[in-house]
Amino acid sequence: MSVIIVGGGMAGATLALAISQFSHGTLPVHLIEAKAPEADGHPGFDARAIALAAGTCQQLARIGVWQAISDCATAINTVHVSDRGHAGFVTLDAQDYSLAALGHVAELHDIGLRLFALLRKAPGVTLHCPERVASVSRTQQQVNVTLENGN
């Protein structure tokens, strides 16, 4: 049995790394991604930024990802929430919750480069990139995926 993940954006790449980590590389993972993260216009790893909650960062640390991306992330220490034109507001501060940070913000492009560097070294992970799925066929026992390169 093996796992096939189509789409190597943030979710697909992280899932592949988590499976590798938790199975110790014994469960083969094939990650199929149409564009390398270095390519201009990658839809999952463009110039947008992503905010990662503290709990998300903890989970990424469990699978060895946070250690690779933390140097390109900026801590969120305080969040101010208000509704313009209304009197109510709230301010959240990491210190009030005994946290080093409420979360972190990082550019998706930087994260993508680091995720793919991890994927290239992850035990049990085969990276098919750049590659696309040509067809999928199913039987009761298995699913077969054929790539555009014929594999």
C-alpha positions as CSV (number, residue, x, y, z in Angstrom):
1,M,0.0,0.0,0.0
2,S,1.1,3.6,-0.7
3,V,-0.3,7.0,-0.4
4,I,-0.7,9.3,-3.4
5,I,-1.2,13.0,-2.8
6,V,-2.1,15.2,-5.7
7,G,-1.1,18.8,-5.0
8,G,2.0,19.9,-3.2
9,G,0.8,23.2,-1.8
10,M,0.9,23.9,1.9
11,A,-1.6,21.1,2.8
12,G,-0.3,18.4,0.5
13,A,3.4,19.0,1.3
14,T,2.7,19.1,5.0
15,L,0.6,15.9,4.8
16,A,3.4,14.1,3.0
17,L,5.9,15.1,5.6
18,A,3.6,14.1,8.4
19,I,3.1,10.7,7.0
20,S,6.8,10.3,6.5
21,Q,7.5,11.3,10.1
22,F,4.8,9.2,11.7
23,S,5.4,6.1,9.6
24,H,9.2,6.5,9.9
25,G,9.3,6.3,6.1
26,T,7.8,2.8,6.0
27,L,4.6,4.0,4.2
28,P,5.5,5.1,0.7
29,V,4.1,8.5,-0.3
30,H,4.0,9.8,-3.8
31,L,3.5,13.6,-4.0
32,I,2.5,14.8,-7.4
33,E,2.8,18.6,-8.0
34,A,2.5,20.4,-11.3
35,K,4.8,23.3,-10.6
36,A,8.1,23.5,-8.7
37,P,8.0,26.0,-5.8
38,E,10.8,27.9,-7.5
39,A,8.7,28.5,-10.6
40,D,7.1,31.9,-11.1
41,G,3.4,31.8,-10.5
42,H,3.2,28.8,-8.3
43,P,-0.4,29.1,-7.1
44,G,0.3,27.7,-3.6
45,F,3.6,29.4,-2.9
46,D,3.2,32.9,-4.3
47,A,4.0,36.2,-2.6
48,R,1.0,36.0,-0.2
49,A,1.6,35.7,3.5
50,I,0.1,33.2,5.9
51,A,-0.7,33.6,9.6
52,L,0.0,30.4,11.5
53,A,-1.6,30.1,15.0
54,A,0.6,29.0,17.9
55,G,-1.1,25.6,17.9
56,T,-0.3,25.1,14.2
57,C,3.3,26.0,14.8
58,Q,3.4,23.3,17.6
59,Q,2.0,20.7,15.3
60,L,4.5,21.7,12.5
61,A,7.3,21.2,15.1
62,R,6.0,17.7,15.9
63,I,6.7,16.7,12.2
64,G,10.0,18.6,11.9
65,V,8.6,21.4,9.7
66,W,8.6,24.3,12.0
67,Q,12.3,24.0,12.6
68,A,12.9,24.5,8.9
69,I,10.6,27.5,8.5
70,S,10.8,29.4,11.8
71,D,13.7,31.6,10.6
72,C,11.5,33.1,7.9
73,A,8.5,33.7,10.2
74,T,7.7,36.8,12.2
75,A,6.1,36.4,15.6
76,I,2.6,37.7,16.3
77,N,2.7,39.0,19.9
78,T,-0.4,41.1,20.0
79,V,-3.7,41.1,18.2
80,H,-6.2,44.0,18.3
81,V,-9.7,43.2,17.2
82,S,-12.3,45.9,16.6
83,D,-15.3,46.7,14.5
84,R,-15.1,50.2,13.0
85,G,-18.0,52.3,14.1
86,H,-18.7,50.2,17.1
87,A,-17.5,50.7,20.7
88,G,-16.3,47.2,21.5
89,F,-12.8,45.9,20.9
90,V,-10.4,43.3,22.4
91,T,-6.7,43.0,22.5
92,L,-5.0,39.7,22.8
93,D,-1.4,39.5,24.1
94,A,0.8,36.4,24.0
95,Q,2.1,37.1,27.6
96,D,-1.5,36.9,28.9
97,Y,-1.6,33.3,27.8
98,S,1.9,32.4,28.8
99,L,2.9,32.0,25.1
100,A,6.0,33.1,23.4
101,A,3.8,34.2,20.5
102,L,0.1,34.0,19.5
103,G,1.4,32.7,16.1
104,H,3.6,33.7,13.3
105,V,3.4,35.2,9.8
106,A,5.5,34.0,6.9
107,E,5.5,34.4,3.1
108,L,4.2,31.3,1.3
109,H,7.0,31.4,-1.2
110,D,9.6,31.1,1.5
111,I,7.7,28.3,3.2
112,G,7.3,26.4,-0.2
113,L,11.0,26.4,-0.8
114,R,11.7,25.0,2.6
115,L,8.9,22.4,2.5
116,F,10.2,21.1,-0.8
117,A,13.8,20.9,0.5
118,L,12.4,18.7,3.4
119,L,10.3,16.6,0.9
120,R,13.4,15.8,-1.2
121,K,15.1,14.3,1.9
122,A,12.0,12.8,3.6
123,P,12.2,9.0,4.0
124,G,9.5,7.2,2.0
125,V,8.5,10.3,0.0
126,T,8.8,10.3,-3.8
127,L,8.3,13.7,-5.3
128,H,6.9,13.9,-8.8
129,C,7.5,17.5,-9.7
130,P,6.8,19.0,-12.1
131,E,4.3,16.4,-13.1
132,R,0.5,16.1,-13.7
133,V,-2.0,13.3,-13.4
134,A,-3.1,12.0,-16.8
135,S,-5.7,9.4,-15.6
136,V,-7.1,7.6,-12.5
137,S,-8.6,4.1,-12.7
138,R,-10.2,2.3,-9.8
139,T,-10.9,-1.3,-9.0
140,Q,-12.2,-2.9,-5.7
141,Q,-8.6,-3.6,-4.7
142,Q,-6.7,-0.5,-5.8
143,V,-6.5,2.9,-7.4
144,N,-4.0,3.4,-10.3
145,V,-2.8,6.8,-11.1
146,T,-1.0,7.4,-14.4
147,L,1.1,10.6,-14.8
148,E,1.5,12.5,-18.0
149,N,5.0,11.2,-18.4
150,G,3.5,7.6,-18.6
151,N,4.6,6.5,-15.1
